Amino acid sequence: TNDQLNSIVQAVQFARNQLAQKNKFTLRAGSNVKFVSSRSGQTILGTVEKVNRKFVIVRESGKAFGTWRVPANMVEVI
């Protein structure tokens, strides 16, 4: 039913938020991280500049002005 589908969606959203929170607590400014770009599909390597509530600001390695605003659940510590 529609109520069952809504409860499944809420459970998935809760699990994603929990994963983001767990991931966020392991990140610090200066941590080396990687993530897969949703735009190009490439793996991006970089350094954490700032950890916000839901997003992480990552400076791409080797780029002077390459910064990304990435959801915390997409970032992996290297």
C-alpha positions in Angstrom: 0.0 0.0 0.0 1.0 3.7 -0.1 1.5 3.8 3.6 4.0 0.9 3.4 5.9 2.6 0.6 6.1 5.8 2.6 7.5 4.0 5.6 10.1 2.3 3.4 11.1 5.7 2.0 11.4 7.1 5.5 13.6 4.2 6.6 15.9 4.7 3.7 16.2 8.4 4.4 16.9 7.7 8.0 19.7 5.2 7.1 21.3 7.7 4.7 21.3 10.4 7.4 22.8 8.0 9.9 25.6 7.1 7.4 26.2 10.8 6.7 26.5 11.5 10.4 28.9 8.6 11.0 31.0 9.7 8.0 31.0 13.3 9.1 32.4 12.5 12.5 35.5 10.8 10.9 36.2 13.9 8.7 38.4 16.7 9.8 39.8 19.7 7.9 43.0 18.5 6.2 41.8 14.9 5.7 42.6 13.3 2.4 39.4 12.0 0.8 37.9 10.7 -2.5 34.5 10.7 -4.0 32.9 9.9 -7.4 31.6 13.0 -9.3 28.0 12.7 -10.3 28.6 15.1 -13.2 31.4 13.2 -14.9 31.6 9.8 -13.1 35.3 10.4 -12.3 36.9 9.7 -9.0 38.1 13.0 -7.4 40.9 13.1 -4.9 41.1 16.0 -2.6 41.5 17.5 0.9 38.7 18.5 3.3 38.6 22.3 3.8 35.4 22.4 5.9 32.8 20.1 7.3 29.3 21.6 7.4 26.0 20.1 8.7 25.3 17.9 5.6 28.0 18.8 3.1 31.8 18.7 3.0 33.9 21.3 1.2 36.7 19.5 -0.7 39.6 21.1 -2.5 40.6 19.0 -5.5 44.2 17.9 -5.5 46.4 19.6 -8.1 43.8 22.3 -8.8 44.2 25.9 -7.7 40.5 26.7 -7.7 38.9 23.3 -7.8 36.5 23.1 -4.8 33.5 20.8 -4.5 30.5 20.9 -2.2 29.9 17.2 -1.6 27.2 15.4 0.5 28.9 13.8 3.5 27.7 10.3 2.7 29.5 10.4 -0.7 33.0 11.1 0.7 35.5 8.4 1.7 38.6 8.9 3.7 41.7 7.6 2.0 
